[in-house]
Structure formats: structure tokens, C-alpha cells
Amino acid sequence: MTLGQALKSDEKILNTIHSLVEQAQEKSRQVEGIRPPSADQKTSYEEILDRFAEVRGRPLFYPYVGSGAGRGPYVELADGSVKLDFINGIGVHIFGHSHPTVIKANIQGSLQDILMQGHLQMNEEYLNFSRQVLDFAKNGSRLRHGWISPSGSMANENALKMARQKNSPARKIIAMKDAFAGRTTMMAELTDNPGYKQGLPEYHEVLRVPFYDKNDPDSTEKSLQILKEHIANNPGDISCFCFEPMLGEGGYKVAPREFFIPLLEECKKNNIAVWADEVQTFLRTGQPFAFQTIGFGEYVDLCTIAKTAQCGMTLYTEEYNPKPGLVAGTFASSSPALTAGTAIMQEMENGGFFGKGGRIEKIHNEFVQRLEELCKGSCKGFLEDPEGLGLMIAVTPLSGDKDKTMKLLKVMFEKGFIAFGCGKSPFRLRFLVPAIVTSEDLQVACAVIEESILEMKDQ
Ligand SMILES: Cc1ncc(COP(=O)(O)O)c(C=O)c1O
């Protein structure tokens, strides 16, 4: 036995970890539900917010600074208030706050000899994490290898390099209209939102295809025609087709399998890499990957994940295995993040979250039904079109008006509920629902949405 193995199996250490997790749980149990700020924290909290504004050069979007404590979907802020959190670090904390599995893995990871693991010197956590992801991916895809990275944007950069190297000298990228791909220079280029790239130059490397429009019966045919035109106009110069299986930042729009298949067939015929950007959808749609939920896995050459995984990863087939030297970087991820990411995936696999009748499906159905009741009932005319996949759900408030919806988000925040926006027109309310919510939590969420809409509807 190595000293490292001894450290992981040492009974005294394991008991200490167990005791630490228990003690943390005991504290977090005091987070019971939404509550207002404590009067005695008000001044110091305002100072913290001012300091944030100074550091960042502008105020925070939400006056949100976590205290470090929470319980399930509830989080305590540094002003002593408790909020119901349905955005979770924009989709990172799939088990919500202070989940025992995550805390335990975090402590276990932190006992490693190093904090950050890299691509030259790695510990076993790197392998455990990669094997768990690839094990999920085996089901219905040809993805066999993976390269870890610190973020979704970096995972995407690596996928693009792999596609371009394999299909060299092809340079261009087909991406969806309203796509979001991250914040690096190239991912900003792939992203179809002028608000996210003011003043940046255009590189003219991205060709757009419209995403599925459920209100247009010819949507699939139109997108296919546009894809074919791009291919005809750029012979041999298209390296990959990058798409989110469900449009994320672009409006939480869903498309059926029948929409994707003709597009992917066309890519295959023309030697264009099929790259599913699952940074937001990973672990969230009812199966580990959305390509499994929707059913187009056999077409995928490259797939990127991050967020719920706690770090990024680019998965690729045998054919797209990059030549040595193409992808690397100092950081892969931290030992606690790799340990926690692995533990989250294992618990989701063994805890009945995936599949027909799984916990994700139940949460989805109940939340959408409750939103539908609001749309047809007290919020009629001011709330419509709840839709999504698994734990990614959106609804359009106040006719999709962006300014009003931004105000609505702040009203809901004041009332103790955190959500976020997505899309352009309509601008929608989006929820990244943690996988551990109860019926009661969903009821609380809907009560705040209802109260806030009724307050805003005449403004
Ligand atoms: C679909 C998609 N791709 C890429 C990214 C970028 O990931 P990161 O913010 O980790 O760089 C995001 C982030 O929101 C995303 O939703």
C-alpha cells in the first residue's frame, strides 16, 4: 500500500471527515427557508457590496455575497438573509448548497499533496473523474477519450482545435443562431449575442443555422437548406458544427431528435465534425448527456462538458484524438473539484436521478405543471410558455419584455428567490433547478413567481 492509499483509507482520518461533515450538516440545518436580512448585518453587508463594486468597477448584478452556509436549494447570504436558489452558480451546484456528498468529497480532495492537478503531473483523481465521464458516454456514442480543462470555454477551445486539426485546412464553424459558447475570444465569436462582444472584431469564421422553431412546421427543412447552402458556398472549408442540444443562454429552446438528424447526416456526408456543446446540459436532462436524452449520440465526434462536472472536459472519438502538443495547459482542475465531480456523477448514477420515472423527470414534470397552472390561472396573460428539458426550465413573463423581466428578477430576488434570464425576444425567466428540490420547494418558488408577477403586471 502506498502512503497515498493509506491516507485515503486511514480510519482515523475517515472518522474525522465523517465528523466534520456531520458538524457542517448540523449547522446548515439551521437554514430553514427564505428569511430577510438581519438588521445587525445591514451596514457591514453594504460595505462588502461597495467593496465589490470598487474591485469590479461596477455594482454586482445581484447584491449576492454568500455567507458560506446553505441547505439544499437554500443559501444564506452574508447579510443573514436566506434565498431559494434556482440558478446555482449558473448551473454548477446541481445538489444545491452544503450537500453532504459534495462537502465530504471536497474535504477528501483537499487532503491530497497538491491543490491543482495539471496535465503533466496528475494524481488518480484525474483518472477517476475521466473514467466516470467516459463510462457515461459509452452509452450510445463513439466517444472514447477525454481531456480535462478548468472551464467550459477552455473545453470548447480544445474541441475546436481537435476539429480543425483533424479536418485541416478547413477553418470555418457552423453554429446555431442565438448560440452561446463561452467567453474566450473565439468562443465570443461563436456566441451569437452582440451584447457580449461590443467592440470586438469579427473574424468571419462562423456560419449560422437557425435553431428549431416549434411554431414553424417547416423549421427543420429551412435549417437544413441553410446548412446545405453554407456547405455549398464553403467547399472543404468547414471544420465542425458546434451546437447546444438545447439552446441555453439563447432562450432555453428544445428541439426534437427529428430536427437534429438531417443536419447531422449532412455534416457526416461532408466530413464536418459533429460537436455537441453539453457544458450546460451535462447531467441535467434526464440522462447523463442530452445526446442520450434526445437520441443522436452515434453522430457525435466531440462533446464538451463543465458546470455540474465541477471542471471542463472535451470528449472525443478515436478519429479525433489530437496529435501530441495540440492541447495542454498548466491547470487541469483542483483535487477537490475532481473528487467532488466524480462523487456527484456517482451519486446521480446510483441515486435514481436518471431515466424514466427518475428524480429529474419527476422534478421537471411537477415544476412545469405548477408553472402551467400559474399561466392559466392567476398570472394569465402575464406568464406563458413554460418549457425545457429536465432541470433546465424557462417561462416567458410579461410578454418577454427584457427591461420588465430584468426588473422582475430583482423583485423576486428581494422576495428571496433567485432565478436568471435568457433569450432575446422573448427574454425569458430561466431556472437551473437543483436535482434535490422537494415539492415544497417548488411550491415556494411558484408562490414567489406568482406574487412578483402580480406586483409587476400593472407597471
Ligand atoms: C453551452 C455553454 N457553452 C460554454 C459555456 C462556457 O462555460 P464556462 O463559463 O465554464 O467557460 C457555457 C456557460 O454558460 C455554456 O452554457
The ligand as an SDF file (V2000), in Angstrom:
LIG
                    3D

 16 16  0  0  0  0  0  0  0  0999 V2000
  -23.4730   25.9980  -23.6810 C   0  0  0  0  0  0  0  0  0  0  0  0
  -22.3020   26.6450  -22.9880 C   0  0  0  0  0  0  0  0  0  0  0  0
  -21.0780   26.5260  -23.5270 N   0  0  0  0  0  0  0  0  0  0  0  0
  -19.9990   27.0610  -22.9300 C   0  0  0  0  0  0  0  0  0  0  0  0
  -20.1110   27.7860  -21.7630 C   0  0  0  0  0  0  0  0  0  0  0  0
  -18.8920   28.3860  -21.1440 C   0  0  0  0  0  0  0  0  0  0  0  0
  -18.5230   27.7170  -19.9760 O   0  0  0  0  0  0  0  0  0  0  0  0
  -17.6250   28.4520  -18.8850 P   0  0  0  0  0  0  0  0  0  0  0  0
  -18.4310   29.5890  -18.3680 O   0  0  0  0  0  0  0  0  0  0  0  0
  -17.3490   27.3890  -17.8610 O   0  0  0  0  0  0  0  0  0  0  0  0
  -16.3800   28.8950  -19.5630 O   0  0  0  0  0  0  0  0  0  0  0  0
  -21.3710   27.9370  -21.1720 C   0  0  0  0  0  0  0  0  0  0  0  0
  -21.5170   28.7190  -19.9380 C   0  0  0  0  0  0  0  0  0  0  0  0
  -22.5660   29.1870  -19.5660 O   0  0  0  0  0  0  0  0  0  0  0  0
  -22.4960   27.3510  -21.8060 C   0  0  0  0  0  0  0  0  0  0  0  0
  -23.7270   27.4770  -21.2830 O   0  0  0  0  0  0  0  0  0  0  0  0
  1  2  1  0
  2  3  1  0
  2 15  2  0
  3  4  2  0
  4  5  1  0
  5  6  1  0
  5 12  2  0
  6  7  1  0
  7  8  1  0
  8  9  2  0
  8 10  1  0
  8 11  1  0
 12 13  1  0
 12 15  1  0
 13 14  2  0
 15 16  1  0
M  END
$$$$
